Amino acid sequence: MAKPMQADDIREMLDADIRARIIELEEERFRLRFRGATQPLEDPLRLRVLRKKIARLNTVLRERTSAGRALTSSGT
């Protein structure tokens, strides 16, 4: 089983890579939700894992943008 992506691992990624990963995970989540509506899923907990990964990625992006704002506002 693959090691779950931790926030420290995400912080090492570039913003563009994080955004690309979010798009990939959102697409996978959409496909799983769509398939789950028509047939039983093999691993229904996968939806929860995807949701948490997306939230973790979005959190790191949000931290970076708020840190950027704090640096620009304190620099004046």
PDB file of N, CA, C and O in Angstrom:
ATOM      1  N   MET A   1       0.839  -1.176   0.000  1.00  0.00           N
ATOM      2  CA  MET A   1       0.000   0.000   0.000  1.00  0.00           C
ATOM      3  C   MET A   1       0.885   1.241   0.000  1.00  0.00           C
ATOM      4  O   MET A   1       1.914   1.272   0.675  1.00  0.00           O
ATOM      5  N   ALA A   2       0.494   2.250  -0.745  1.00  0.00           N
ATOM      6  CA  ALA A   2       1.289   3.469  -0.880  1.00  0.00           C
ATOM      7  C   ALA A   2       1.218   4.302   0.394  1.00  0.00           C
ATOM      8  O   ALA A   2       0.210   4.312   1.100  1.00  0.00           O
ATOM      9  N   LYS A   3       2.317   4.999   0.664  1.00  0.00           N
ATOM     10  CA  LYS A   3       2.380   5.869   1.828  1.00  0.00           C
ATOM     11  C   LYS A   3       1.488   7.086   1.598  1.00  0.00           C
ATOM     12  O   LYS A   3       1.542   7.686   0.525  1.00  0.00           O
ATOM     13  N   PRO A   4       0.672   7.461   2.574  1.00  0.00           N
ATOM     14  CA  PRO A   4      -0.188   8.626   2.375  1.00  0.00           C
ATOM     15  C   PRO A   4       0.648   9.895   2.252  1.00  0.00           C
ATOM     16  O   PRO A   4       1.702  10.030   2.873  1.00  0.00           O
ATOM     17  N   MET A   5       0.153  10.816   1.437  1.00  0.00           N
ATOM     18  CA  MET A   5       0.854  12.071   1.216  1.00  0.00           C
ATOM     19  C   MET A   5       0.677  12.971   2.436  1.00  0.00           C
ATOM     20  O   MET A   5      -0.444  13.318   2.810  1.00  0.00           O
ATOM     21  N   GLN A   6       1.789  13.341   3.044  1.00  0.00           N
ATOM     22  CA  GLN A   6       1.762  14.190   4.229  1.00  0.00           C
ATOM     23  C   GLN A   6       1.923  15.649   3.823  1.00  0.00           C
ATOM     24  O   GLN A   6       2.371  15.950   2.717  1.00  0.00           O
ATOM     25  N   ALA A   7       1.555  16.549   4.723  1.00  0.00           N
ATOM     26  CA  ALA A   7       1.650  17.976   4.449  1.00  0.00           C
ATOM     27  C   ALA A   7       3.095  18.385   4.190  1.00  0.00           C
ATOM     28  O   ALA A   7       3.346  19.267   3.368  1.00  0.00           O
ATOM     29  N   ASP A   8       4.048  17.761   4.876  1.00  0.00           N
ATOM     30  CA  ASP A   8       5.457  18.092   4.643  1.00  0.00           C
ATOM     31  C   ASP A   8       5.880  17.737   3.221  1.00  0.00           C
ATOM     32  O   ASP A   8       6.653  18.465   2.598  1.00  0.00           O
ATOM     33  N   ASP A   9       5.375  16.619   2.711  1.00  0.00           N
ATOM     34  CA  ASP A   9       5.675  16.225   1.333  1.00  0.00           C
ATOM     35  C   ASP A   9       5.076  17.227   0.353  1.00  0.00           C
ATOM     36  O   ASP A   9       5.695  17.558  -0.658  1.00  0.00           O
ATOM     37  N   ILE A  10       3.892  17.701   0.647  1.00  0.00           N
ATOM     38  CA  ILE A  10       3.203  18.650  -0.225  1.00  0.00           C
ATOM     39  C   ILE A  10       3.932  19.986  -0.231  1.00  0.00           C
ATOM     40  O   ILE A  10       4.034  20.635  -1.272  1.00  0.00           O
ATOM     41  N   ARG A  11       4.439  20.401   0.930  1.00  0.00           N
ATOM     42  CA  ARG A  11       5.129  21.691   1.023  1.00  0.00           C
ATOM     43  C   ARG A  11       6.390  21.728   0.169  1.00  0.00           C
ATOM     44  O   ARG A  11       6.853  22.808  -0.198  1.00  0.00           O
ATOM     45  N   GLU A  12       6.947  20.570  -0.151  1.00  0.00           N
ATOM     46  CA  GLU A  12       8.124  20.508  -1.005  1.00  0.00           C
ATOM     47  C   GLU A  12       7.766  20.656  -2.479  1.00  0.00           C
ATOM     48  O   GLU A  12       8.650  20.877  -3.308  1.00  0.00           O
ATOM     49  N   MET A  13       6.488  20.538  -2.818  1.00  0.00           N
ATOM     50  CA  MET A  13       6.041  20.634  -4.205  1.00  0.00           C
ATOM     51  C   MET A  13       5.874  22.094  -4.620  1.00  0.00           C
ATOM     52  O   MET A  13       5.685  22.971  -3.778  1.00  0.00           O
ATOM     53  N   LEU A  14       5.947  22.342  -5.923  1.00  0.00           N
ATOM     54  CA  LEU A  14       5.689  23.672  -6.464  1.00  0.00           C
ATOM     55  C   LEU A  14       4.181  23.911  -6.523  1.00  0.00           C
ATOM     56  O   LEU A  14       3.397  22.963  -6.563  1.00  0.00           O
ATOM     57  N   ASP A  15       3.779  25.189  -6.529  1.00  0.00           N
ATOM     58  CA  ASP A  15       2.354  25.527  -6.585  1.00  0.00           C
ATOM     59  C   ASP A  15       1.682  24.906  -7.813  1.00  0.00           C
ATOM     60  O   ASP A  15       0.581  24.364  -7.719  1.00  0.00           O
ATOM     61  N   ALA A  16       2.349  24.989  -8.952  1.00  0.00           N
ATOM     62  CA  ALA A  16       1.767  24.440 -10.189  1.00  0.00           C
ATOM     63  C   ALA A  16       1.562  22.932 -10.069  1.00  0.00           C
ATOM     64  O   ALA A  16       0.558  22.400 -10.543  1.00  0.00           O
ATOM     65  N   ASP A  17       2.512  22.244  -9.436  1.00  0.00           N
ATOM     66  CA  ASP A  17       2.382  20.797  -9.248  1.00  0.00           C
ATOM     67  C   ASP A  17       1.223  20.471  -8.311  1.00  0.00           C
ATOM     68  O   ASP A  17       0.496  19.502  -8.526  1.00  0.00           O
ATOM     69  N   ILE A  18       1.057  21.277  -7.282  1.00  0.00           N
ATOM     70  CA  ILE A  18      -0.045  21.058  -6.340  1.00  0.00           C
ATOM     71  C   ILE A  18      -1.379  21.243  -7.051  1.00  0.00           C
ATOM     72  O   ILE A  18      -2.295  20.437  -6.891  1.00  0.00           O
ATOM     73  N   ARG A  19      -1.479  22.313  -7.839  1.00  0.00           N
ATOM     74  CA  ARG A  19      -2.741  22.556  -8.572  1.00  0.00           C
ATOM     75  C   ARG A  19      -3.038  21.428  -9.554  1.00  0.00           C
ATOM     76  O   ARG A  19      -4.187  21.007  -9.687  1.00  0.00           O
ATOM     77  N   ALA A  20      -2.010  20.939 -10.240  1.00  0.00           N
ATOM     78  CA  ALA A  20      -2.193  19.825 -11.181  1.00  0.00           C
ATOM     79  C   ALA A  20      -2.657  18.575 -10.445  1.00  0.00           C
ATOM     80  O   ALA A  20      -3.529  17.853 -10.929  1.00  0.00           O
ATOM     81  N   ARG A  21      -2.082  18.319  -9.287  1.00  0.00           N
ATOM     82  CA  ARG A  21      -2.463  17.145  -8.490  1.00  0.00           C
ATOM     83  C   ARG A  21      -3.901  17.262  -8.010  1.00  0.00           C
ATOM     84  O   ARG A  21      -4.633  16.272  -7.989  1.00  0.00           O
ATOM     85  N   ILE A  22      -4.312  18.474  -7.623  1.00  0.00           N
ATOM     86  CA  ILE A  22      -5.702  18.694  -7.198  1.00  0.00           C
ATOM     87  C   ILE A  22      -6.650  18.365  -8.337  1.00  0.00           C
ATOM     88  O   ILE A  22      -7.673  17.713  -8.127  1.00  0.00           O
ATOM     89  N   ILE A  23      -6.320  18.811  -9.542  1.00  0.00           N
ATOM     90  CA  ILE A  23      -7.177  18.543 -10.706  1.00  0.00           C
ATOM     91  C   ILE A  23      -7.276  17.036 -10.950  1.00  0.00           C
ATOM     92  O   ILE A  23      -8.365  16.519 -11.199  1.00  0.00           O
ATOM     93  N   GLU A  24      -6.141  16.330 -10.879  1.00  0.00           N
ATOM     94  CA  GLU A  24      -6.156  14.873 -11.069  1.00  0.00           C
ATOM     95  C   GLU A  24      -7.058  14.191 -10.048  1.00  0.00           C
ATOM     96  O   GLU A  24      -7.876  13.339 -10.396  1.00  0.00           O
ATOM     97  N   LEU A  25      -6.899  14.576  -8.788  1.00  0.00           N
ATOM     98  CA  LEU A  25      -7.679  13.940  -7.725  1.00  0.00           C
ATOM     99  C   LEU A  25      -9.162  14.271  -7.834  1.00  0.00           C
ATOM    100  O   LEU A  25     -10.010  13.421  -7.563  1.00  0.00           O
ATOM    101  N   GLU A  26      -9.482  15.508  -8.230  1.00  0.00           N
ATOM    102  CA  GLU A  26     -10.888  15.887  -8.415  1.00  0.00           C
ATOM    103  C   GLU A  26     -11.525  15.059  -9.530  1.00  0.00           C
ATOM    104  O   GLU A  26     -12.675  14.635  -9.416  1.00  0.00           O
ATOM    105  N   GLU A  27     -10.766  14.830 -10.617  1.00  0.00           N
ATOM    106  CA  GLU A  27     -11.290  14.010 -11.715  1.00  0.00           C
ATOM    107  C   GLU A  27     -11.519  12.573 -11.262  1.00  0.00           C
ATOM    108  O   GLU A  27     -12.540  11.964 -11.582  1.00  0.00           O
ATOM    109  N   GLU A  28     -10.562  12.044 -10.517  1.00  0.00           N
ATOM    110  CA  GLU A  28     -10.716  10.677 -10.012  1.00  0.00           C
ATOM    111  C   GLU A  28     -11.909  10.580  -9.068  1.00  0.00           C
ATOM    112  O   GLU A  28     -12.668   9.612  -9.108  1.00  0.00           O
ATOM    113  N   ARG A  29     -12.066  11.591  -8.222  1.00  0.00           N
ATOM    114  CA  ARG A  29     -13.196  11.621  -7.287  1.00  0.00           C
ATOM    115  C   ARG A  29     -14.527  11.684  -8.039  1.00  0.00           C
ATOM    116  O   ARG A  29     -15.490  11.012  -7.669  1.00  0.00           O
ATOM    117  N   PHE A  30     -14.570  12.497  -9.096  1.00  0.00           N
ATOM    118  CA  PHE A  30     -15.783  12.585  -9.907  1.00  0.00           C
ATOM    119  C   PHE A  30     -16.119  11.231 -10.526  1.00  0.00           C
ATOM    120  O   PHE A  30     -17.265  10.784 -10.473  1.00  0.00           O
ATOM    121  N   ARG A  31     -15.106  10.578 -11.116  1.00  0.00           N
ATOM    122  CA  ARG A  31     -15.348   9.270 -11.739  1.00  0.00           C
ATOM    123  C   ARG A  31     -15.843   8.248 -10.718  1.00  0.00           C
ATOM    124  O   ARG A  31     -16.751   7.467 -11.004  1.00  0.00           O
ATOM    125  N   LEU A  32     -15.245   8.254  -9.528  1.00  0.00           N
ATOM    126  CA  LEU A  32     -15.677   7.312  -8.495  1.00  0.00           C
ATOM    127  C   LEU A  32     -17.101   7.591  -8.035  1.00  0.00           C
ATOM    128  O   LEU A  32     -17.895   6.667  -7.855  1.00  0.00           O
ATOM    129  N   ARG A  33     -17.419   8.861  -7.847  1.00  0.00           N
ATOM    130  CA  ARG A  33     -18.791   9.201  -7.426  1.00  0.00           C
ATOM    131  C   ARG A  33     -19.792   8.794  -8.498  1.00  0.00           C
ATOM    132  O   ARG A  33     -20.867   8.279  -8.190  1.00  0.00           O
ATOM    133  N   PHE A  34     -19.436   9.027  -9.758  1.00  0.00           N
ATOM    134  CA  PHE A  34     -20.319   8.664 -10.861  1.00  0.00           C
ATOM    135  C   PHE A  34     -20.509   7.151 -10.917  1.00  0.00           C
ATOM    136  O   PHE A  34     -21.632   6.668 -11.066  1.00  0.00           O
ATOM    137  N   ARG A  35     -19.404   6.398 -10.797  1.00  0.00           N
ATOM    138  CA  ARG A  35     -19.476   4.943 -10.815  1.00  0.00           C
ATOM    139  C   ARG A  35     -20.239   4.427  -9.596  1.00  0.00           C
ATOM    140  O   ARG A  35     -20.971   3.442  -9.692  1.00  0.00           O
ATOM    141  N   GLY A  36     -20.070   5.084  -8.461  1.00  0.00           N
ATOM    142  CA  GLY A  36     -20.762   4.673  -7.246  1.00  0.00           C
ATOM    143  C   GLY A  36     -22.262   4.846  -7.332  1.00  0.00           C
ATOM    144  O   GLY A  36     -23.011   4.161  -6.635  1.00  0.00           O
ATOM    145  N   ALA A  37     -22.706   5.756  -8.182  1.00  0.00           N
ATOM    146  CA  ALA A  37     -24.142   5.964  -8.352  1.00  0.00           C
ATOM    147  C   ALA A  37     -24.769   4.856  -9.185  1.00  0.00           C
ATOM    148  O   ALA A  37     -25.970   4.609  -9.083  1.00  0.00           O
ATOM    149  N   THR A  38     -23.966   4.186 -10.008  1.00  0.00           N
ATOM    150  CA  THR A  38     -24.517   3.168 -10.895  1.00  0.00           C
ATOM    151  C   THR A  38     -24.220   1.737 -10.453  1.00  0.00           C
ATOM    152  O   THR A  38     -24.941   0.805 -10.810  1.00  0.00           O
ATOM    153  N   GLN A  39     -23.150   1.572  -9.672  1.00  0.00           N
ATOM    154  CA  GLN A  39     -22.776   0.225  -9.220  1.00  0.00           C
ATOM    155  C   GLN A  39     -22.016   0.322  -7.907  1.00  0.00           C
ATOM    156  O   GLN A  39     -21.487   1.386  -7.584  1.00  0.00           O
ATOM    157  N   PRO A  40     -21.950  -0.754  -7.149  1.00  0.00           N
ATOM    158  CA  PRO A  40     -21.203  -0.715  -5.896  1.00  0.00           C
ATOM    159  C   PRO A  40     -19.697  -0.547  -6.151  1.00  0.00           C
ATOM    160  O   PRO A  40     -19.144  -1.132  -7.082  1.00  0.00           O
ATOM    161  N   LEU A  41     -19.063   0.247  -5.322  1.00  0.00           N
ATOM    162  CA  LEU A  41     -17.627   0.482  -5.459  1.00  0.00           C
ATOM    163  C   LEU A  41     -16.837  -0.628  -4.777  1.00  0.00           C
ATOM    164  O   LEU A  41     -17.268  -1.168  -3.757  1.00  0.00           O
ATOM    165  N   GLU A  42     -15.687  -0.965  -5.338  1.00  0.00           N
ATOM    166  CA  GLU A  42     -14.820  -1.969  -4.731  1.00  0.00           C
ATOM    167  C   GLU A  42     -14.265  -1.444  -3.409  1.00  0.00           C
ATOM    168  O   GLU A  42     -14.185  -2.177  -2.423  1.00  0.00           O
ATOM    169  N   ASP A  43     -13.883  -0.169  -3.399  1.00  0.00           N
ATOM    170  CA  ASP A  43     -13.288   0.441  -2.213  1.00  0.00           C
ATOM    171  C   ASP A  43     -13.995   1.770  -1.927  1.00  0.00           C
ATOM    172  O   ASP A  43     -13.517   2.822  -2.352  1.00  0.00           O
ATOM    173  N   PRO A  44     -15.114   1.738  -1.220  1.00  0.00           N
ATOM    174  CA  PRO A  44     -15.859   2.972  -0.983  1.00  0.00           C
ATOM    175  C   PRO A  44     -15.095   3.976  -0.120  1.00  0.00           C
ATOM    176  O   PRO A  44     -15.387   5.171  -0.172  1.00  0.00           O
ATOM    177  N   LEU A  45     -14.132   3.519   0.666  1.00  0.00           N
ATOM    178  CA  LEU A  45     -13.349   4.444   1.486  1.00  0.00           C
ATOM    179  C   LEU A  45     -12.386   5.274   0.646  1.00  0.00           C
ATOM    180  O   LEU A  45     -11.838   6.262   1.133  1.00  0.00           O
ATOM    181  N   ARG A  46     -12.176   4.892  -0.595  1.00  0.00           N
ATOM    182  CA  ARG A  46     -11.297   5.646  -1.495  1.00  0.00           C
ATOM    183  C   ARG A  46     -11.809   7.078  -1.661  1.00  0.00           C
ATOM    184  O   ARG A  46     -11.016   8.011  -1.789  1.00  0.00           O
ATOM    185  N   LEU A  47     -13.125   7.252  -1.661  1.00  0.00           N
ATOM    186  CA  LEU A  47     -13.698   8.601  -1.767  1.00  0.00           C
ATOM    187  C   LEU A  47     -13.250   9.473  -0.603  1.00  0.00           C
ATOM    188  O   LEU A  47     -12.903  10.639  -0.791  1.00  0.00           O
ATOM    189  N   ARG A  48     -13.258   8.913   0.590  1.00  0.00           N
ATOM    190  CA  ARG A  48     -12.848   9.661   1.775  1.00  0.00           C
ATOM    191  C   ARG A  48     -11.365  10.027   1.688  1.00  0.00           C
ATOM    192  O   ARG A  48     -10.973  11.146   2.016  1.00  0.00           O
ATOM    193  N   VAL A  49     -10.552   9.076   1.246  1.00  0.00           N
ATOM    194  CA  VAL A  49      -9.120   9.318   1.116  1.00  0.00           C
ATOM    195  C   VAL A  49      -8.863  10.434   0.101  1.00  0.00           C
ATOM    196  O   VAL A  49      -8.040  11.318   0.340  1.00  0.00           O
ATOM    197  N   LEU A  50      -9.560  10.390  -1.015  1.00  0.00           N
ATOM    198  CA  LEU A  50      -9.397  11.430  -2.037  1.00  0.00           C
ATOM    199  C   LEU A  50      -9.797  12.798  -1.497  1.00  0.00           C
ATOM    200  O   LEU A  50      -9.106  13.790  -1.729  1.00  0.00           O
ATOM    201  N   ARG A  51     -10.905  12.845  -0.783  1.00  0.00           N
ATOM    202  CA  ARG A  51     -11.386  14.114  -0.222  1.00  0.00           C
ATOM    203  C   ARG A  51     -10.349  14.708   0.730  1.00  0.00           C
ATOM    204  O   ARG A  51     -10.106  15.914   0.721  1.00  0.00           O
ATOM    205  N   LYS A  52      -9.746  13.855   1.547  1.00  0.00           N
ATOM    206  CA  LYS A  52      -8.746  14.329   2.507  1.00  0.00           C
ATOM    207  C   LYS A  52      -7.474  14.794   1.805  1.00  0.00           C
ATOM    208  O   LYS A  52      -6.870  15.788   2.208  1.00  0.00           O
ATOM    209  N   LYS A  53      -7.067  14.081   0.762  1.00  0.00           N
ATOM    210  CA  LYS A  53      -5.881  14.497   0.015  1.00  0.00           C
ATOM    211  C   LYS A  53      -6.108  15.862  -0.638  1.00  0.00           C
ATOM    212  O   LYS A  53      -5.231  16.725  -0.612  1.00  0.00           O
ATOM    213  N   ILE A  54      -7.287  16.043  -1.218  1.00  0.00           N
ATOM    214  CA  ILE A  54      -7.612  17.319  -1.865  1.00  0.00           C
ATOM    215  C   ILE A  54      -7.612  18.431  -0.830  1.00  0.00           C
ATOM    216  O   ILE A  54      -7.080  19.513  -1.080  1.00  0.00           O
ATOM    217  N   ALA A  55      -8.197  18.178   0.318  1.00  0.00           N
ATOM    218  CA  ALA A  55      -8.235  19.187   1.382  1.00  0.00           C
ATOM    219  C   ALA A  55      -6.821  19.524   1.857  1.00  0.00           C
ATOM    220  O   ALA A  55      -6.515  20.690   2.105  1.00  0.00           O
ATOM    221  N   ARG A  56      -5.965  18.523   1.986  1.00  0.00           N
ATOM    222  CA  ARG A  56      -4.592  18.745   2.424  1.00  0.00           C
ATOM    223  C   ARG A  56      -3.836  19.611   1.415  1.00  0.00           C
ATOM    224  O   ARG A  56      -3.103  20.522   1.800  1.00  0.00           O
ATOM    225  N   LEU A  57      -4.015  19.323   0.124  1.00  0.00           N
ATOM    226  CA  LEU A  57      -3.372  20.110  -0.921  1.00  0.00           C
ATOM    227  C   LEU A  57      -3.870  21.558  -0.907  1.00  0.00           C
ATOM    228  O   LEU A  57      -3.084  22.500  -1.003  1.00  0.00           O
ATOM    229  N   ASN A  58      -5.191  21.714  -0.786  1.00  0.00           N
ATOM    230  CA  ASN A  58      -5.762  23.063  -0.751  1.00  0.00           C
ATOM    231  C   ASN A  58      -5.287  23.840   0.472  1.00  0.00           C
ATOM    232  O   ASN A  58      -5.080  25.051   0.390  1.00  0.00           O
ATOM    233  N   THR A  59      -5.115  23.173   1.586  1.00  0.00           N
ATOM    234  CA  THR A  59      -4.645  23.829   2.811  1.00  0.00           C
ATOM    235  C   THR A  59      -3.245  24.393   2.629  1.00  0.00           C
ATOM    236  O   THR A  59      -2.972  25.525   3.029  1.00  0.00           O
ATOM    237  N   VAL A  60      -2.362  23.613   2.029  1.00  0.00           N
ATOM    238  CA  VAL A  60      -0.991  24.083   1.811  1.00  0.00           C
ATOM    239  C   VAL A  60      -0.996  25.274   0.863  1.00  0.00           C
ATOM    240  O   VAL A  60      -0.272  26.244   1.085  1.00  0.00           O
ATOM    241  N   LEU A  61      -1.806  25.210  -0.197  1.00  0.00           N
ATOM    242  CA  LEU A  61      -1.897  26.355  -1.114  1.00  0.00           C
ATOM    243  C   LEU A  61      -2.399  27.600  -0.386  1.00  0.00           C
ATOM    244  O   LEU A  61      -1.875  28.697  -0.580  1.00  0.00           O
ATOM    245  N   ARG A  62      -3.412  27.421   0.447  1.00  0.00           N
ATOM    246  CA  ARG A  62      -3.972  28.547   1.199  1.00  0.00           C
ATOM    247  C   ARG A  62      -2.943  29.129   2.165  1.00  0.00           C
ATOM    248  O   ARG A  62      -2.855  30.346   2.327  1.00  0.00           O
ATOM    249  N   GLU A  63      -2.168  28.256   2.804  1.00  0.00           N
ATOM    250  CA  GLU A  63      -1.116  28.724   3.705  1.00  0.00           C
ATOM    251  C   GLU A  63      -0.112  29.589   2.950  1.00  0.00           C
ATOM    252  O   GLU A  63       0.323  30.627   3.449  1.00  0.00           O
ATOM    253  N   ARG A  64       0.248  29.159   1.758  1.00  0.00           N
ATOM    254  CA  ARG A  64       1.224  29.909   0.968  1.00  0.00           C
ATOM    255  C   ARG A  64       0.681  31.268   0.549  1.00  0.00           C
ATOM    256  O   ARG A  64       1.405  32.262   0.597  1.00  0.00           O
ATOM    257  N   THR A  65      -0.567  31.324   0.143  1.00  0.00           N
ATOM    258  CA  THR A  65      -1.112  32.610  -0.283  1.00  0.00           C
ATOM    259  C   THR A  65      -1.276  33.545   0.902  1.00  0.00           C
ATOM    260  O   THR A  65      -1.044  34.747   0.766  1.00  0.00           O
ATOM    261  N   SER A  66      -1.669  33.028   2.058  1.00  0.00           N
ATOM    262  CA  SER A  66      -1.811  33.901   3.225  1.00  0.00           C
ATOM    263  C   SER A  66      -0.453  34.335   3.744  1.00  0.00           C
ATOM    264  O   SER A  66      -0.322  35.446   4.258  1.00  0.00           O
ATOM    265  N   ALA A  67       0.562  33.487   3.622  1.00  0.00           N
ATOM    266  CA  ALA A  67       1.916  33.865   4.027  1.00  0.00           C
ATOM    267  C   ALA A  67       2.456  34.925   3.081  1.00  0.00           C
ATOM    268  O   ALA A  67       3.157  35.841   3.513  1.00  0.00           O
ATOM    269  N   GLY A  68       2.142  34.812   1.812  1.00  0.00           N
ATOM    270  CA  GLY A  68       2.566  35.812   0.830  1.00  0.00           C
ATOM    271  C   GLY A  68       1.932  37.163   1.114  1.00  0.00           C
ATOM    272  O   GLY A  68       2.590  38.197   0.996  1.00  0.00           O
ATOM    273  N   ARG A  69       0.671  37.161   1.485  1.00  0.00           N
ATOM    274  CA  ARG A  69      -0.013  38.415   1.820  1.00  0.00           C
ATOM    275  C   ARG A  69       0.589  39.027   3.082  1.00  0.00           C
ATOM    276  O   ARG A  69       0.763  40.243   3.164  1.00  0.00           O
ATOM    277  N   ALA A  70       0.903  38.200   4.049  1.00  0.00           N
ATOM    278  CA  ALA A  70       1.476  38.706   5.301  1.00  0.00           C
ATOM    279  C   ALA A  70       2.847  39.338   5.049  1.00  0.00           C
ATOM    280  O   ALA A  70       3.187  40.352   5.659  1.00  0.00           O
ATOM    281  N   LEU A  71       3.628  38.741   4.156  1.00  0.00           N
ATOM    282  CA  LEU A  71       4.944  39.300   3.850  1.00  0.00           C
ATOM    283  C   LEU A  71       4.829  40.647   3.124  1.00  0.00           C
ATOM    284  O   LEU A  71       5.600  41.567   3.395  1.00  0.00           O
ATOM    285  N   THR A  72       3.877  40.757   2.214  1.00  0.00           N
ATOM    286  CA  THR A  72       3.742  42.003   1.457  1.00  0.00           C
ATOM    287  C   THR A  72       3.146  43.105   2.315  1.00  0.00           C
ATOM    288  O   THR A  72       3.520  44.267   2.155  1.00  0.00           O
ATOM    289  N   SER A  73       2.231  42.782   3.219  1.00  0.00           N
ATOM    290  CA  SER A  73       1.614  43.814   4.040  1.00  0.00           C
ATOM    291  C   SER A  73       2.552  44.273   5.166  1.00  0.00           C
ATOM    292  O   SER A  73       2.487  45.431   5.579  1.00  0.00           O
ATOM    293  N   SER A  74       3.411  43.400   5.661  1.00  0.00           N
ATOM    294  CA  SER A  74       4.336  43.794   6.728  1.00  0.00           C
ATOM    295  C   SER A  74       5.560  44.517   6.157  1.00  0.00           C
ATOM    296  O   SER A  74       6.299  45.161   6.901  1.00  0.00           O
ATOM    297  N   GLY A  75       5.775  44.415   4.866  1.00  0.00           N
ATOM    298  CA  GLY A  75       6.940  45.036   4.246  1.00  0.00           C
ATOM    299  C   GLY A  75       6.764  46.523   3.981  1.00  0.00           C
ATOM    300  O   GLY A  75       7.723  47.182   3.581  1.00  0.00           O
ATOM    301  N   THR A  76       5.586  47.069   4.187  1.00  0.00           N
ATOM    302  CA  THR A  76       5.370  48.496   3.910  1.00  0.00           C
ATOM    303  C   THR A  76       5.522  49.358   5.104  1.00  0.00           C
ATOM    304  O   THR A  76       5.367  50.575   5.010  1.00  0.00           O
TER     305      THR A  76
END
